[in-house]
Amino acid sequence: MDLNALPFDADAMLDGLGRWVTCESPTFDPRAVNAMMDLASGDLAAAGATVERIPGPPGLGDCFRAAFPHPRAGEGGILIMSHLDTVHPVGTLSALPFRRDGNRCFGPGILDMKGGAFAALEAVRQIGRAGLQTPLPVSFLFTCDEEIGSPGTRELILAEARRHRYVLVPEPAHAGNGVVTGRYAIARYNFAAHGRPSHAGAALKEGRSAIRHMARQILAIEEMTTDDCTFSVGVVQGGQWVNCVPTTCRAEALSMAKRQADLDEGTRRILALSREEPDGTRFEVSLGVVRPVWEPGPGTMDLYDRARGIAAGLGFDLGHGSAGGGSDGNFTGAVGIPTLDGLGLMGAGYHTLEEHILVDSLPQRARLMAGLLLTLA
């Protein structure tokens, strides 16, 4: 099969992708996430898939799985795994509208990872329109909480992935138009500082500010960063009345390491920060979601070799490497399921107001996905 003969059209794909991008879906807004799930599941059903909605974790949106008809339905096949939640709150479209500027197209979540998920769907659609049959059955899993570490869907992801031979993840492409064959270990930590109340105007010295205590700890925590293990505090919440010395302050941090041993040592050091001071103030640390390190095994490297061969036939060299930033591929790759990540679009600026894709990567990466679906057996 000449993959270049499949009529992927960047403009047409962009029109369809625009519907997904303009349906804002931040993780902590279950109604918005469910609206996105409605849209995407409708598109997959229209493409011929059987869709099963899965109630989401408490306080979050739903998930769904979709299976395309196949003579070997029910056998282990290919799972395309994507998330539809984003880090951008509803209303971001006013600052980051869906718009095209030459070969760049902007929008919240367009690169991470609605663009890649949509391109994967288009690959399946074009295969079907061409009257072709994939050797293995193809299924999709769309989840709702990847941007917060997948705390409520990890078991669903692993249970679904274990039913398949291969997992393909259309997260953003690796640097240089490559794919991801491994990911760093990642941990999240929750902090709580406890102070002592007083009136901030009339009796300031009697109080002990939890915010001040947290601020000192944040500086110390981020100073723990080394080349082997990083620490970054990204959420801080404290106080309610400006005329009260604050008694509580909470924060969250993210840690990343290339090796599991380095993350484990970093976790040991940061958990040791929990203590009560002589003045009665306290600092508490608890471990949150952890994504294990994923180091590529033979199955993943075989997947990469096949993908590289397909890319060569399409006229480009496909690099690979391990990547920072978590993905649900951490889970499947770490337990040994052959997983190829970073199969999504090229672009830059994800998680910022400059998030964009390169439009010409839409047909290119969709053809790469189609090639994998048509050759994996």
C-alpha positions in Angstrom: 0.0 0.0 0.0 1.3 3.4 -1.0 0.6 5.5 2.0 1.1 8.7 0.0 -2.0 7.7 -2.0 -4.2 8.0 1.1 -5.9 11.4 0.5 -5.1 13.2 3.8 -5.9 16.8 3.4 -4.4 19.3 5.9 -7.1 21.9 5.4 -10.0 19.4 5.8 -8.3 17.9 8.9 -7.9 21.4 10.3 -11.6 22.1 9.9 -12.4 19.0 11.9 -9.8 19.6 14.5 -11.1 23.1 15.0 -14.3 21.7 16.4 -12.3 19.7 19.1 -10.1 22.6 20.0 -12.9 25.1 20.4 -14.6 22.7 22.8 -12.6 23.7 25.9 -12.0 20.9 28.3 -9.9 21.7 31.4 -9.5 18.7 33.8 -11.2 20.2 36.8 -14.4 21.1 34.8 -16.3 17.8 34.4 -19.1 19.4 32.4 -16.6 20.8 29.9 -14.7 17.5 29.7 -17.9 15.6 29.2 -18.9 18.0 26.4 -15.6 17.1 24.7 -16.2 13.4 25.3 -19.6 13.8 23.7 -18.1 15.4 20.6 -15.2 13.0 20.2 -17.3 9.9 20.9 -19.8 11.1 18.3 -17.1 11.5 15.7 -15.8 8.0 16.4 -19.3 6.5 16.3 -19.8 8.3 13.0 -16.6 6.7 11.7 -18.0 3.2 12.5 -16.8 2.5 16.0 -18.8 0.9 18.8 -18.5 3.4 21.7 -18.7 2.6 25.4 -18.9 5.5 27.9 -17.1 4.9 31.2 -18.1 7.0 34.3 -15.1 9.1 35.4 -13.4 9.4 38.8 -15.3 11.4 41.5 -15.4 15.1 40.6 -14.0 14.6 37.1 -15.3 13.9 33.6 -16.0 10.7 31.9 -13.9 8.4 29.7 -14.8 6.2 26.7 -13.4 3.3 24.7 -14.2 2.8 21.1 -13.7 -0.4 19.0 -13.7 -0.5 15.2 -15.3 -3.5 13.4 -12.8 -6.3 12.6 -13.0 -10.0 11.7 -10.8 -10.7 14.7 -12.7 -8.5 17.1 -12.1 -9.5 20.7 -8.5 -10.6 20.1 -5.6 -8.5 21.3 -4.9 -5.7 18.9 -3.8 -2.1 18.8 -4.9 0.4 21.4 -4.6 4.1 20.6 -4.5 5.9 23.9 -5.3 9.6 24.3 -6.5 12.1 26.8 -9.0 14.9 26.1 -8.5 17.1 29.2 -6.3 20.2 29.0 -4.5 22.6 31.3 -6.3 25.6 29.9 -9.3 26.9 31.8 -12.6 27.7 30.0 -12.3 31.1 28.5 -8.7 30.6 27.3 -10.0 30.9 23.7 -10.3 34.7 24.2 -6.6 34.9 24.7 -5.6 31.9 22.6 -8.2 31.7 19.8 -8.2 28.9 17.3 -6.4 30.5 14.3 -4.1 29.7 11.5 -1.0 31.8 10.8 0.8 30.2 7.8 2.0 26.8 8.8 1.1 27.3 12.4 -2.3 26.8 13.9 -3.0 27.9 17.5 -5.5 26.9 20.2 -5.8 25.5 23.7 -4.9 21.9 23.8 -4.3 21.7 20.0 -0.8 20.2 20.5 -1.3 18.5 23.8 -3.0 16.4 22.6 -6.2 17.0 20.6 -4.3 17.4 17.4 -2.6 14.0 17.6 -5.8 12.3 18.8 -7.7 13.7 15.9 -5.0 12.7 13.4 -5.1 9.2 14.7 -8.9 9.1 14.1 -8.4 10.5 10.6 -5.9 7.7 9.9 -8.5 5.1 10.8 -11.1 6.9 8.7 -8.9 7.0 5.6 -8.0 3.3 6.0 -11.7 2.5 6.0 -12.5 4.8 3.0 -9.8 3.1 1.0 -11.4 -0.3 1.7 -8.3 -1.5 3.5 -8.3 -3.9 6.5 -5.8 -3.6 9.3 -4.2 -7.0 10.3 -5.2 -6.4 14.0 -8.3 -4.9 15.5 -8.0 -1.2 16.4 -9.5 0.4 19.6 -9.2 3.8 21.2 -9.2 4.8 24.8 -9.9 8.5 25.7 -9.4 9.6 29.3 -10.2 12.6 31.4 -7.4 13.2 33.9 -4.0 12.8 32.3 -3.0 16.4 33.0 -3.2 15.8 36.8 -1.2 12.5 36.6 -4.1 10.2 35.8 -4.9 9.4 39.5 -8.4 8.1 38.7 -7.8 6.3 35.5 -4.4 4.5 35.9 -6.1 1.1 36.6 -8.5 1.6 33.7 -5.5 2.4 31.4 -3.5 -0.7 32.5 -6.5 -3.0 32.3 -7.4 -1.8 28.8 -3.8 -1.9 27.6 -3.2 -5.5 28.8 -6.0 -6.6 26.5 -3.9 -5.5 23.5 -0.6 -6.3 21.8 0.5 -2.7 21.2 -0.2 0.7 22.6 0.2 3.8 20.4 0.1 7.2 22.1 -0.3 10.3 19.9 1.1 12.8 22.4 3.2 15.6 20.8 6.1 14.6 18.6 9.6 14.3 20.1 12.1 17.0 19.1 13.2 16.9 15.5 10.1 15.2 14.2 10.7 12.0 16.3 8.8 9.7 18.5 9.1 8.9 22.2 10.4 5.5 23.3 10.7 6.2 27.0 9.8 8.7 29.7 11.3 10.0 32.9 9.9 9.2 36.3 7.6 11.8 37.7 6.2 12.4 41.2 3.8 14.9 42.6 3.9 16.1 46.3 1.3 17.9 48.5 2.5 20.3 51.1 0.6 21.9 54.1 2.0 24.6 56.3 0.2 25.3 59.6 0.6 28.6 61.5 -1.0 30.4 64.4 -3.7 33.0 64.0 -3.8 36.6 65.2 -5.1 39.9 64.1 -2.7 41.2 61.4 -3.2 44.8 62.5 -3.7 44.7 66.2 -1.6 41.7 67.3 0.7 40.8 64.4 3.6 39.5 66.6 1.3 37.0 68.3 0.7 35.2 65.0 2.7 32.8 62.9 2.1 33.1 59.2 1.6 29.8 57.4 2.2 31.6 54.1 5.6 32.9 55.3 6.4 29.4 56.5 5.4 28.0 53.1 7.4 30.6 51.2 10.6 29.6 53.1 10.0 26.0 52.3 9.3 26.6 48.6 12.7 28.3 48.3 14.4 25.3 50.0 12.5 22.8 47.9 13.3 24.3 44.5 17.0 24.6 45.6 17.0 20.8 45.9 16.9 20.6 42.1 19.9 18.9 40.6 20.8 17.6 37.1 19.5 14.2 38.2 16.2 15.3 39.9 14.2 18.5 39.5 11.6 20.1 41.9 9.1 22.7 40.9 6.3 24.2 43.0 3.4 25.0 40.7 0.4 25.5 43.0 0.1 27.7 46.1 -3.1 28.5 48.0 -3.2 30.3 51.4 -5.1 32.8 53.5 -8.6 34.2 53.2 -8.6 37.6 55.0 -5.9 40.1 54.7 -6.4 41.3 58.2 -5.8 37.8 59.7 -2.4 36.1 60.0 -3.0 33.0 57.8 -3.0 29.7 59.6 -3.0 27.4 56.6 -1.2 27.4 53.3 -1.1 24.5 50.8 1.1 23.8 47.8 1.9 21.2 45.2 5.2 20.3 43.5 6.3 18.2 40.6 9.6 16.2 40.5 11.2 14.6 37.5 14.1 12.3 37.1 15.6 10.3 34.3 16.2 7.3 36.6 13.8 5.7 39.1 16.5 5.6 41.7 17.1 9.3 41.5 13.3 10.0 41.9 13.2 7.6 44.9 16.1 9.5 46.5 14.4 12.8 45.8 11.2 11.5 47.3 13.0 10.4 50.5 14.6 13.9 50.9 11.4 15.8 50.4 9.3 13.6 52.7 11.9 14.3 55.4 10.9 18.0 55.4 7.8 17.2 57.4 8.3 18.5 60.9 6.8 20.6 63.8 8.8 23.7 64.9 9.2 24.8 68.6 6.8 27.6 68.0 4.0 25.2 67.1 4.0 25.7 63.4 4.0 22.6 61.2 5.0 21.6 57.7 3.6 18.4 56.3 4.6 16.6 53.1 2.7 13.8 51.4 3.4 11.9 48.2 0.8 12.3 45.4 0.6 10.6 42.0 3.8 8.9 40.7 4.5 8.0 37.1 7.2 5.3 37.0 10.2 5.6 34.7 9.7 4.0 31.4 12.8 2.5 29.8 12.4 1.1 26.3 12.4 -2.7 26.1 12.7 -4.9 23.0 9.0 -4.6 22.2 9.1 -0.9 22.1 12.2 -0.8 20.1 10.7 -3.2 17.6 7.8 -0.8 17.3 10.1 2.1 16.7 12.1 0.2 14.0 8.8 -0.5 12.2 7.8 3.2 12.5 11.2 4.3 11.3 10.9 2.1 8.2 7.4 3.5 7.5 8.7 7.1 7.9 11.6 6.4 5.5 9.0 5.3 2.9 7.2 8.6 3.5 10.5 10.5 2.9 11.7 11.5 6.3 13.9 10.1 9.1 12.2 9.3 12.3 14.3 9.9 15.4 13.5 8.7 18.9 14.4 9.3 22.5 13.2 9.4 26.1 11.3 12.5 27.1 10.5 14.5 30.2 6.9 15.3 30.9 4.6 12.5 31.9 2.3 10.5 29.7 0.0 7.5 30.2 2.6 5.7 28.1 4.7 5.7 31.4 2.3 3.2 32.8 2.0 0.9 29.8 5.7 1.1 28.9 6.8 0.5 32.4 4.9 -2.8 32.7 6.4 -4.1 29.5 3.6 -3.6 27.0 5.2 -2.5 23.6 4.4 1.2 23.6 5.3 3.9 21.1 4.6 7.5 22.3 5.0 10.9 20.7 3.1 9.9 17.6 1.2 13.1 17.6 1.8 16.4 15.8 4.8 18.7 15.6 4.6 22.1 17.2 5.5 24.1 20.3 4.3 26.0 23.3 2.0 23.5 24.9 0.7 24.5 28.3 1.2 28.1 27.3 -0.7 30.8 25.4 1.5 30.1 22.4 0.4 26.5 22.0 0.4 25.6 18.3 0.9 22.8 15.8 2.7 22.8 12.5 -0.1 22.3 10.0 1.9 20.2 7.5 2.5 17.7 10.3 -1.2 16.7 10.2 -1.1 14.6 7.1 2.5 13.4 7.7 1.9 12.1 11.2 -1.5 10.7 10.2 0.2 8.7 7.4 2.7 7.4 9.9 -0.1 6.2 12.2 -1.9 4.7 9.2 1.3 2.8 8.2 1.6 1.3 11.7 -2.1 0.3 11.8 -1.7 -1.4 8.4 1.5 -3.3 9.2 1.4 -4.3 12.8 0.4 -8.0 13.2 
